[in-house]
Amino acid sequence: MIGLLFYIGRTRIKEIDKVVYGFEFPNDSIFALGLRVPNYGGAFLWKWSAKRSGLEGKIEHFDKRFRWPFIAVFLLMIFGILMMIFAGIFEKYYLDTG
């Protein structure tokens, strides 16, 4: 997922920033990308999320080939969070720590 974030950050995020904010951020850190990429991924995946984050009319002209890395990172993030929750539940209730 980190590799995909680097790929998006170096190739695609600047195009979205130009459309959404009117300019591109000169120095993006991996932490800033980690916050913005899932936000854009959710907006690309669901109209409700795009409307909620104020990106509804601004991201309509990006094609599916452009959108897929953002959606992949978003879904991988959701999957990772669910796996961490399940691992915590499994450890608490099913492993004998006696």
C-alpha positions in Angstrom: 0.0 0.0 0.0 2.9 2.4 0.7 4.2 1.7 -2.8 0.9 2.6 -4.3 0.8 5.8 -2.2 4.2 6.8 -3.7 3.0 6.0 -7.2 -0.1 8.1 -6.7 1.8 10.9 -5.1 4.3 11.2 -7.8 1.9 10.9 -10.8 -1.8 11.6 -10.1 -2.4 13.5 -6.9 -1.1 16.8 -8.4 -3.7 16.6 -11.2 -6.5 16.3 -8.7 -5.1 19.1 -6.5 -5.1 21.4 -9.5 -8.7 20.7 -10.2 -9.9 20.7 -6.6 -7.8 23.5 -5.0 -6.6 25.4 -8.1 -2.9 24.7 -7.4 -0.7 21.8 -6.6 1.1 21.4 -3.3 4.9 21.8 -3.8 6.1 19.3 -1.2 3.9 16.4 -0.3 5.0 14.1 2.5 3.8 10.5 2.7 1.7 11.6 5.7 -0.2 14.2 3.7 -0.7 11.7 1.0 -1.9 9.2 3.5 -4.7 11.6 4.5 -5.7 12.9 1.0 -5.6 9.7 -1.1 -8.2 7.8 0.9 -10.4 10.9 0.9 -10.2 11.0 -2.9 -10.6 7.2 -3.1 -13.9 7.4 -1.1 -15.1 10.2 -3.3 -14.2 8.3 -6.5 -16.0 5.2 -5.2 -19.3 6.7 -3.8 -21.2 9.8 -4.9 -22.3 10.2 -1.2 -18.7 10.5 -0.1 -17.9 13.0 -2.9 -20.9 15.1 -1.9 -19.9 14.9 1.8 -16.3 16.0 1.1 -17.3 18.8 -1.3 -15.7 17.1 -4.4 -18.9 16.2 -6.2 -18.7 18.4 -9.2 -14.9 18.6 -9.3 -13.9 15.0 -9.9 -16.4 14.0 -12.6 -14.1 14.3 -15.5 -11.5 11.8 -14.3 -11.7 8.5 -16.1 -11.7 5.0 -14.5 -8.1 4.3 -15.4 -7.2 7.4 -13.4 -9.4 6.5 -10.5 -8.4 2.9 -9.8 -5.3 3.5 -7.7 -7.2 5.8 -5.3 -10.0 3.3 -5.0 -7.5 0.4 -4.4 -5.8 2.3 -1.6 -9.1 3.2 0.0 -10.3 -0.4 0.0 -6.9 -1.7 1.2 -7.1 0.8 4.1 -10.6 -0.4 5.0 -9.5 -4.0 4.8 -6.4 -3.4 6.9 -8.5 -1.7 9.6 -11.0 -4.5 9.7 -8.2 -7.1 9.9 -6.6 -5.2 12.9 -10.0 -5.1 14.6 -10.5 -8.9 14.0 -7.0 -9.7 15.2 -7.6 -7.7 18.4 -10.9 -9.5 19.0 -9.3 -12.9 18.2 -6.5 -12.2 20.6 -8.7 -11.1 23.4 -11.3 -13.8 23.3 -9.8 -16.8 21.6 -6.1 -17.0 22.6 -5.2 -18.5 26.0 -2.9 -15.9 27.6 -3.0 -17.7 31.0 
